[in-house]
């Protein structure tokens, strides 16, 4: 039975008025199938069937994507926990003076750790009293909450000082059933706030570190949320806008995943802000920061989530299980990059 997601993808494809003629689509689909020896699902899901895509062979196959990420992870097996566990990740960055959001406290089910003290919280009212203590001692008005091992923007929410006693019971039960970190809510740069103020709009930058420990930025794009959303994640309906890796100037087109309609946007649909040539703030600092952070880990390939405050960039998290196919699409084919193509050829050769 076809899943709801696949039905949506198929519907977008069939009704897309911007697709190539059927003869060309069948020819290209067959070429990729014979070349990669697998059904090229990403030819549809990553919109390679559209008229403006002529270099469809420069894009990663699903098999190549898996091989790359598995190879990268195999180079740093002992460090996977440092990236997956957000507490350990923050500790690693703080030791090297790399800015990252401050974690106020964390929990494992009903045990909450704050300033090295452990509090066992059994009831909703106890939780409210604990939050009141945090707000008063830390002198903050918002707390950003996310799972310690979460991904793709799932189960993220914000606790407000003025309304924390109205938190839904299902959220409290979720916290009591899992492990969360509770950290500072990032104040973002005015440039990104104007695009969409309800979400923290972050950069996704993919780095590649070769055997000489030289770091190269392979791709970069900005993720922006829609009006009212607190997350910018593409899977949650956000828009992704690529930018020039050298200058930090944004490109003209913003895109949505095919799951959400595969829309193309030249300006934000809610605020009307035009994307083309918009300068990413602090971009020189961004490049220096992710290069320095890359040196802390053995992974050759990492995806960095970077937020931009009024004064400086700040690393939110790193991802070794990154959505590399989205970066591939933003870059209009990662195989066009000589160093990446050389790496991919070596990995493919090892699997012959």
MARTOR-190557 format. One line per field, with one value per residue (C-alpha): chain; residue number from 0; x, y, z. Coordinates in Angstrom, 3 decimals, padded with zeros to 6 digits, m for minus. Example, Ala and Ser with C-alpha at 12.3 -4.5 7.8 and 13.67 -1.06 7.14 Angstrom:
residues 2
chain <- A / A
resi <- 0 / 1
X <- 012.300 / 013.670
Y <- m004.500 / m001.060
Z <- 007.800 / 007.140
end
This chain:
residues 352
chain <- A / A / A / A / A / A / A / A / A / A / A / A / A / A / A / A / A / A / A / A / A / A / A / A / A / A / A / A / A / A / A / A / A / A / A / A / A / A / A / A / A / A / A / A / A / A / A / A / A / A / A / A / A / A / A / A / A / A / A / A / A / A / A / A / A / A / A / A / A / A / A / A / A / A / A / A / A / A / A / A / A / A / A / A / A / A / A / A / A / A / A / A / A / A / A / A / A / A / A / A / A / A / A / A / A / A / A / A / A / A / A / A / A / A / A / A / A / A / A / A / A / A / A / A / A / A / A / A / A / A / A / A / A / A / A / A / A / A / A / A / A / A / A / A / A / A / A / A / A / A / A / A / A / A / A / A / A / A / A / A / A / A / A / A / A / A / A / A / A / A / A / A / A / A / A / A / A / A / A / A / A / A / A / A / A / A / A / A / A / A / A / A / A / A / A / A / A / A / A / A / A / A / A / A / A / A / A / A / A / A / A / A / A / A / A / A / A / A / A / A / A / A / A / A / A / A / A / A / A / A / A / A / A / A / A / A / A / A / A / A / A / A / A / A / A / A / A / A / A / A / A / A / A / A / A / A / A / A / A / A / A / A / A / A / A / A / A / A / A / A / A / A / A / A / A / A / A / A / A / A / A / A / A / A / A / A / A / A / A / A / A / A / A / A / A / A / A / A / A / A / A / A / A / A / A / A / A / A / A / A / A / A / A / A / A / A / A / A / A / A / A / A / A / A / A / A / A / A / A / A / A / A / A / A / A / A / A / A / A / A / A / A / A / A / A / A / A / A / A / A / A / A
resi <- 0 / 1 / 2 / 3 / 4 / 5 / 6 / 7 / 8 / 9 / 10 / 11 / 12 / 13 / 14 / 15 / 16 / 17 / 18 / 19 / 20 / 21 / 22 / 23 / 24 / 25 / 26 / 27 / 28 / 29 / 30 / 31 / 32 / 33 / 34 / 35 / 36 / 37 / 38 / 39 / 40 / 41 / 42 / 43 / 44 / 45 / 46 / 47 / 48 / 49 / 50 / 51 / 52 / 53 / 54 / 55 / 56 / 57 / 58 / 59 / 60 / 61 / 62 / 63 / 64 / 65 / 66 / 67 / 68 / 69 / 70 / 71 / 72 / 73 / 74 / 75 / 76 / 77 / 78 / 79 / 80 / 81 / 82 / 83 / 84 / 85 / 86 / 87 / 88 / 89 / 90 / 91 / 92 / 93 / 94 / 95 / 96 / 97 / 98 / 99 / 100 / 101 / 102 / 103 / 104 / 105 / 106 / 107 / 108 / 109 / 110 / 111 / 112 / 113 / 114 / 115 / 116 / 117 / 118 / 119 / 120 / 121 / 122 / 123 / 124 / 125 / 126 / 127 / 128 / 129 / 130 / 131 / 132 / 133 / 134 / 135 / 136 / 137 / 138 / 139 / 140 / 141 / 142 / 143 / 144 / 145 / 146 / 147 / 148 / 149 / 150 / 151 / 152 / 153 / 154 / 155 / 156 / 157 / 158 / 159 / 160 / 161 / 162 / 163 / 164 / 165 / 166 / 167 / 168 / 169 / 170 / 171 / 172 / 173 / 174 / 175 / 176 / 177 / 178 / 179 / 180 / 181 / 182 / 183 / 184 / 185 / 186 / 187 / 188 / 189 / 190 / 191 / 192 / 193 / 194 / 195 / 196 / 197 / 198 / 199 / 200 / 201 / 202 / 203 / 204 / 205 / 206 / 207 / 208 / 209 / 210 / 211 / 212 / 213 / 214 / 215 / 216 / 217 / 218 / 219 / 220 / 221 / 222 / 223 / 224 / 225 / 226 / 227 / 228 / 229 / 230 / 231 / 232 / 233 / 234 / 235 / 236 / 237 / 238 / 239 / 240 / 241 / 242 / 243 / 244 / 245 / 246 / 247 / 248 / 249 / 250 / 251 / 252 / 253 / 254 / 255 / 256 / 257 / 258 / 259 / 260 / 261 / 262 / 263 / 264 / 265 / 266 / 267 / 268 / 269 / 270 / 271 / 272 / 273 / 274 / 275 / 276 / 277 / 278 / 279 / 280 / 281 / 282 / 283 / 284 / 285 / 286 / 287 / 288 / 289 / 290 / 291 / 292 / 293 / 294 / 295 / 296 / 297 / 298 / 299 / 300 / 301 / 302 / 303 / 304 / 305 / 306 / 307 / 308 / 309 / 310 / 311 / 312 / 313 / 314 / 315 / 316 / 317 / 318 / 319 / 320 / 321 / 322 / 323 / 324 / 325 / 326 / 327 / 328 / 329 / 330 / 331 / 332 / 333 / 334 / 335 / 336 / 337 / 338 / 339 / 340 / 341 / 342 / 343 / 344 / 345 / 346 / 347 / 348 / 349 / 350 / 351
X <- 000.000 / 001.329 / 002.098 / 000.479 / 003.834 / 004.384 / 000.847 / 001.550 / 004.824 / 003.147 / 000.311 / 002.717 / 004.684 / 001.659 / 000.100 / 003.359 / 003.076 / 006.818 / 007.942 / 009.828 / 008.069 / 007.325 / 009.812 / 012.660 / 011.514 / 011.416 / 014.798 / 016.490 / 014.809 / 015.968 / 019.503 / 019.802 / 018.311 / 020.855 / 023.745 / 023.038 / 021.408 / 018.535 / 015.216 / 016.073 / 013.351 / 015.124 / 014.640 / 011.024 / 011.336 / 014.070 / 012.314 / 014.995 / 012.172 / 011.575 / 012.477 / 015.153 / 017.279 / 019.558 / 022.479 / 020.502 / 023.562 / 025.410 / 023.047 / 023.613 / 021.803 / 020.219 / 022.939 / 025.715 / 024.093 / 024.016 / 027.594 / 028.909 / 027.217 / 028.086 / 031.713 / 031.864 / 030.302 / 032.705 / 035.638 / 034.389 / 032.366 / 033.545 / 032.447 / 028.889 / 027.626 / 029.332 / 027.221 / 023.994 / 023.873 / 023.259 / 024.609 / 027.956 / 028.019 / 027.550 / 030.293 / 032.659 / 032.094 / 032.219 / 035.655 / 036.966 / 035.224 / 032.904 / 029.572 / 026.502 / 023.183 / 023.422 / 021.683 / 019.989 / 018.913 / 018.086 / 016.062 / 015.783 / 012.113 / 011.244 / 014.839 / 015.869 / 019.484 / 020.115 / 023.478 / 024.701 / 021.701 / 019.145 / 015.455 / 012.877 / 009.637 / 006.500 / 003.564 / 002.557 / 002.559 / 006.061 / 007.151 / 005.598 / 007.386 / 010.663 / 010.138 / 009.373 / 012.682 / 014.535 / 012.889 / 013.684 / 017.258 / 018.297 / 016.357 / 014.960 / 011.513 / 011.678 / 013.090 / 013.657 / 012.976 / 014.057 / 014.846 / 018.460 / 018.627 / 015.950 / 016.035 / 014.083 / 012.526 / 010.295 / 008.920 / 010.338 / 008.489 / 009.005 / 008.075 / 007.127 / 007.462 / 004.049 / 002.147 / 004.098 / 001.249 / m000.895 / 001.412 / m000.671 / m000.707 / 000.470 / 003.686 / 004.346 / 003.762 / 006.134 / 008.864 / 008.331 / 008.625 / 011.834 / 015.094 / 015.078 / 017.430 / 016.120 / 018.219 / 018.273 / 015.991 / 018.226 / 017.694 / 018.180 / 019.631 / 017.199 / 017.837 / 016.527 / 013.825 / 012.333 / 012.052 / 010.038 / 009.942 / 008.129 / 010.951 / 014.697 / 015.837 / 019.078 / 021.819 / 022.641 / 026.280 / 027.850 / 031.605 / 034.039 / 037.369 / 039.997 / 042.872 / 045.046 / 042.404 / 041.639 / 037.998 / 035.867 / 032.302 / 030.345 / 026.980 / 025.015 / 021.385 / 019.075 / 015.985 / 013.090 / 009.837 / 006.323 / 004.213 / 003.424 / 005.822 / 008.517 / 010.722 / 012.327 / 012.708 / 011.964 / 010.061 / 007.735 / 006.828 / 009.727 / 011.433 / 015.097 / 017.124 / 020.651 / 023.389 / 026.803 / 029.312 / 032.044 / 030.159 / 027.058 / 024.728 / 021.406 / 020.234 / 016.985 / 014.955 / 013.624 / 012.210 / 009.949 / 010.241 / 007.989 / 006.199 / 004.890 / 004.102 / 007.565 / 006.868 / 009.344 / 009.503 / 011.373 / 010.187 / 008.824 / 005.104 / 004.132 / 006.422 / 007.199 / 010.972 / 012.855 / 015.623 / 017.977 / 021.279 / 020.197 / 023.432 / 023.811 / 024.980 / 028.374 / 029.214 / 032.999 / 032.680 / 030.353 / 032.973 / 035.728 / 033.507 / 032.384 / 035.963 / 037.203 / 034.361 / 035.046 / 038.544 / 037.056 / 035.507 / 036.788 / 033.750 / 034.804 / 031.249 / 029.073 / 026.031 / 026.140 / 023.070 / 024.064 / 021.911 / 022.718 / 022.356 / 022.629 / 026.311 / 027.686 / 026.907 / 026.246 / 026.321 / 023.060 / 024.045 / 025.957 / 024.524 / 026.321 / 023.043 / 022.326 / 019.873 / 022.700 / 020.275 / 018.762 / 022.213 / 022.749 / 019.625 / 020.553 / 023.974 / 022.382 / 024.449 / 027.277 / 029.111 / 030.041 / 032.473 / 035.873 / 036.959 / 033.577 / 033.505 / 036.981 / 035.894 / 032.723 / 034.621 / 037.011 / 034.144 / 032.266 / 035.441 / 035.793 / 032.310 / 033.010
Y <- 000.000 / 003.443 / 005.679 / 009.082 / 010.778 / 008.836 / 009.608 / 013.303 / 013.110 / 011.271 / 013.809 / 016.759 / 015.053 / 014.192 / 017.662 / 019.642 / 021.910 / 022.531 / 018.978 / 017.894 / 016.005 / 012.369 / 011.029 / 012.962 / 011.966 / 008.260 / 008.509 / 010.219 / 007.959 / 004.876 / 006.263 / 006.745 / 003.328 / 001.597 / 003.688 / 003.354 / m000.092 / 001.071 / 002.811 / 006.557 / 007.662 / 010.960 / 011.863 / 012.496 / 013.458 / 016.031 / 017.514 / 016.540 / 015.986 / 019.748 / 021.673 / 023.799 / 020.748 / 019.698 / 018.220 / 015.459 / 013.183 / 015.544 / 014.648 / 011.889 / 008.593 / 007.116 / 004.470 / 007.057 / 009.082 / 006.050 / 005.094 / 008.591 / 008.925 / 005.383 / 005.961 / 009.279 / 007.765 / 004.813 / 007.225 / 008.467 / 005.690 / 006.587 / 010.206 / 009.549 / 009.985 / 013.400 / 014.630 / 012.784 / 013.734 / 017.487 / 017.732 / 016.228 / 018.296 / 021.561 / 020.559 / 019.831 / 023.245 / 025.212 / 023.752 / 025.194 / 028.565 / 027.969 / 029.714 / 027.507 / 028.092 / 027.782 / 024.760 / 025.727 / 022.247 / 018.820 / 015.810 / 012.076 / 011.335 / 012.678 / 013.436 / 017.022 / 018.200 / 021.878 / 023.274 / 019.756 / 019.160 / 016.481 / 017.132 / 014.354 / 015.816 / 013.707 / 016.056 / 018.864 / 021.377 / 020.305 / 020.914 / 024.391 / 025.211 / 024.029 / 026.218 / 029.206 / 028.638 / 028.564 / 031.726 / 033.633 / 032.430 / 032.680 / 035.937 / 034.734 / 034.892 / 031.994 / 028.465 / 026.522 / 022.791 / 019.905 / 016.178 / 015.364 / 012.978 / 014.604 / 015.301 / 017.016 / 019.566 / 017.026 / 017.611 / 021.124 / 023.766 / 026.991 / 027.643 / 031.255 / 032.784 / 034.401 / 031.296 / 028.248 / 027.167 / 026.686 / 024.116 / 021.315 / 018.062 / 016.114 / 018.191 / 017.659 / 013.927 / 013.945 / 015.579 / 013.074 / 010.166 / 011.227 / 013.145 / 016.849 / 019.799 / 023.207 / 026.020 / 029.722 / 030.985 / 032.526 / 036.195 / 036.243 / 038.901 / 041.506 / 040.493 / 036.965 / 038.144 / 040.249 / 037.173 / 035.309 / 036.325 / 033.324 / 030.837 / 030.876 / 030.742 / 028.790 / 028.059 / 024.496 / 024.309 / 021.054 / 020.698 / 018.159 / 017.548 / 015.682 / 013.516 / 016.619 / 018.097 / 020.798 / 021.889 / 022.832 / 024.126 / 021.950 / 023.660 / 026.206 / 027.183 / 029.139 / 027.519 / 029.856 / 028.958 / 029.976 / 032.462 / 031.188 / 028.214 / 027.972 / 025.659 / 026.362 / 022.708 / 021.883 / 018.752 / 020.989 / 023.098 / 025.557 / 027.105 / 026.519 / 029.167 / 028.403 / 030.999 / 031.567 / 029.530 / 032.143 / 035.414 / 034.452 / 036.203 / 034.411 / 033.037 / 034.018 / 030.854 / 029.455 / 025.932 / 023.605 / 019.841 / 017.962 / 016.583 / 020.109 / 020.836 / 021.481 / 025.212 / 027.760 / 031.119 / 034.282 / 036.032 / 034.827 / 034.133 / 035.611 / 038.640 / 039.473 / 039.695 / 039.063 / 036.465 / 037.369 / 038.971 / 039.211 / 039.060 / 036.441 / 038.399 / 037.585 / 035.247 / 035.563 / 034.578 / 031.714 / 030.190 / 030.503 / 029.024 / 025.900 / 025.333 / 025.433 / 023.230 / 020.672 / 020.194 / 018.828 / 015.793 / 012.950 / 012.909 / 013.916 / 015.106 / 017.037 / 019.240 / 022.294 / 024.181 / 027.782 / 030.556 / 034.239 / 036.544 / 040.347 / 040.144 / 036.825 / 033.384 / 030.498 / 026.731 / 025.032 / 021.459 / 019.191 / 016.293 / 013.202 / 011.677 / 014.756 / 015.171 / 015.271 / 014.933 / 018.299 / 019.899 / 018.146 / 019.803 / 023.227 / 022.989 / 021.886 / 018.709 / 018.065 / 016.025 / 019.297 / 020.002 / 018.472 / 017.459 / 015.899 / 014.031 / 012.636 / 011.460 / 009.883 / 008.062 / 006.604 / 005.380 / 003.912 / 002.181 / 000.502 / m000.999 / m002.624
Z <- 000.000 / m000.954 / 002.025 / 002.462 / 001.760 / m001.475 / m002.622 / m002.058 / m003.994 / m006.877 / m006.972 / m007.135 / m009.907 / m012.020 / m011.721 / m012.055 / m015.111 / m015.114 / m015.853 / m018.962 / m021.718 / m020.980 / m023.505 / m021.828 / m018.324 / m019.250 / m020.971 / m018.011 / m015.455 / m017.381 / m017.762 / m014.003 / m013.329 / m015.557 / m014.281 / m010.552 / m010.646 / m008.435 / m008.933 / m008.976 / m006.576 / m005.976 / m009.655 / m008.651 / m004.988 / m005.672 / m008.699 / m011.224 / m013.708 / m013.969 / m017.124 / m015.456 / m014.497 / m017.338 / m015.358 / m013.640 / m013.694 / m011.312 / m008.466 / m005.922 / m006.200 / m003.091 / m003.025 / m003.233 / m000.486 / 001.819 / 001.016 / 001.705 / 005.072 / 006.161 / 005.172 / 007.041 / 010.162 / 010.029 / 010.386 / 013.753 / 015.395 / 018.871 / 018.393 / 017.240 / 020.795 / 021.017 / 018.117 / 018.904 / 022.569 / 022.740 / 026.291 / 025.319 / 022.138 / 024.065 / 026.509 / 023.621 / 022.006 / 025.246 / 026.061 / 022.780 / 023.203 / 020.265 / 020.892 / 021.341 / 023.164 / 026.949 / 028.458 / 031.727 / 032.779 / 031.412 / 032.397 / 032.065 / 032.631 / 036.109 / 037.140 / 036.351 / 036.630 / 037.319 / 038.447 / 039.326 / 041.579 / 040.711 / 041.372 / 041.260 / 039.962 / 040.172 / 039.534 / 037.227 / 040.087 / 041.106 / 037.529 / 037.576 / 040.841 / 039.329 / 036.254 / 038.469 / 040.247 / 036.892 / 035.583 / 038.768 / 039.229 / 035.577 / 035.008 / 031.686 / 030.093 / 027.607 / 027.577 / 024.355 / 024.783 / 022.569 / 022.944 / 023.788 / 020.813 / 018.641 / 014.911 / 012.106 / 014.443 / 016.204 / 019.735 / 019.996 / 021.971 / 023.929 / 027.563 / 028.338 / 031.817 / 031.541 / 030.468 / 031.691 / 033.973 / 030.876 / 029.266 / 027.781 / 029.736 / 026.681 / 026.569 / 030.259 / 029.849 / 026.866 / 028.933 / 031.777 / 029.329 / 027.544 / 027.924 / 027.041 / 027.195 / 028.202 / 026.796 / 026.080 / 023.344 / 020.701 / 019.864 / 016.106 / 013.835 / 012.527 / 008.899 / 009.552 / 011.923 / 009.119 / 006.884 / 009.540 / 013.201 / 014.710 / 013.992 / 014.566 / 010.942 / 010.758 / 008.267 / 007.270 / 006.211 / 005.050 / 005.508 / 004.108 / 005.853 / 003.849 / 005.122 / 005.515 / 007.856 / 005.302 / 005.613 / 002.622 / 002.671 / 000.228 / 000.460 / 002.405 / 002.633 / 004.896 / 006.386 / 007.114 / 008.810 / 007.841 / 009.786 / 013.276 / 013.119 / 015.804 / 013.706 / 010.339 / 009.368 / 005.730 / 006.768 / 008.805 / 005.772 / 005.894 / 002.875 / 002.030 / 000.208 / m001.053 / m000.783 / m002.316 / m000.271 / m000.671 / m000.164 / 001.812 / m000.627 / m000.999 / m004.337 / m005.998 / m005.499 / m002.258 / m002.413 / m000.460 / m000.253 / m002.642 / 000.452 / 000.987 / m002.649 / m004.117 / m004.340 / m005.711 / m003.932 / m004.900 / m001.746 / 001.566 / 001.049 / 004.430 / 004.797 / 001.162 / 001.778 / m001.507 / m001.255 / m004.109 / m003.011 / 000.624 / 002.622 / 005.337 / 008.432 / 010.020 / 007.136 / 007.434 / 011.111 / 010.155 / 007.859 / 010.466 / 013.173 / 011.289 / 010.100 / 013.698 / 014.909 / 012.167 / 013.559 / 016.805 / 015.131 / 012.995 / 010.691 / 007.164 / 006.408 / 008.859 / 008.570 / 010.858 / 012.054 / 012.693 / 014.159 / 013.740 / 016.730 / 016.485 / 017.460 / 016.181 / 014.766 / 017.136 / 016.475 / 017.391 / 016.551 / 014.192 / 012.183 / 010.957 / 009.691 / 007.593 / 004.739 / 002.196 / m000.714 / 000.179 / 000.129 / m003.210 / m004.536 / m003.129 / m004.765 / m008.073 / m008.018 / m005.554 / m008.182 / m009.876 / m007.025 / m008.000 / m004.480 / m003.750 / m007.059 / m006.370 / m002.913 / m004.278 / m007.031 / m004.446 / m002.259 / m005.225 / m006.377 / m002.977 / m003.383 / m006.750
end
